[in-house]
């Protein structure tokens, strides 16, 4: 009897909708036959994001869900959430993983992250070809300590398959109260079975700059991210190494997932005495910009080597690309991730927002980074290792840098012999 009642109600609803459609069509038809009606239609089309026909489809869908969805009456959804859901779906139609809608709550969470401290497992993730990939684990966080690697694909979070999720949904599931755990399942190239990782959440305190002297004349500067004070800390580090007698420097950008563009340009200025760092090109004129090194930030012309890998993305690719194109440094390691697009946040009136990809980055020589990445001049297999002796990429960087340090002295000696 329940089934018969359902179909009767369905017929009644369909009949009701048909009557409404007819009435609306009649109303629109009547409006179209009068000058006043034409004005009304014109005003409606001017303020409406969709045609009357499209809005009517949305109205039908809402009526059907609210009438028949089993929990609709017990768990009503507010109009704000319905509108936000509609906007999210509309934005996703462009199939750009970096053009995305964020709710007011999500915006607050992201502001906390940019301040440099948040609760979670500590890794950058991104969307590519319908997959959720680890871009890079953050140094000294649960993700790095557990052994997660760049290009690992996140397949499951807990017992839920991450099919159809975007990266922001995964981030939401990974975050939580400190001292709680979350299980993720990873598909890794070269492994037949899924890999299980149980991660204990921590308050992630981000330290983006680390430096030391590897020898009497070789300095080592590691940047893990580009946060609000990274440029200030990097300047202090460079000056500290110069004071300790550094004649050459290794800049390690491996597993650096990016960050703030202005900070990246400021750091570029410490190694480039003016000139182009990066350009952006988009559809509208305001998206086409060029960013130049500021000579007032210039600190050193010492020989340099830059380390990159598949976990180097966004701002780290911009810095490496600028130093390579300007022949300021040799790049060593593996091909970078290839995230070279510009997102601008457009705030909406309810406190939510839309991040929109408005342009793509181009290196000083015009190379596109997005979905392409940077190929290092010297490709070396291996991974970042805290034991420097086992780090093949770092050892090659030291070897190449020694050649650069010795070259000026050798040239001067030859010049004296010739004279």
Order of alpha helices (4+ residues) and beta strands (2+ residues): alpha-alpha-alpha-alpha-beta-alpha-beta-beta-beta-alpha-beta-beta-alpha-beta-beta-beta-beta-beta-alpha-beta-alpha-beta-beta-beta-alpha-beta-beta-beta-beta-alpha
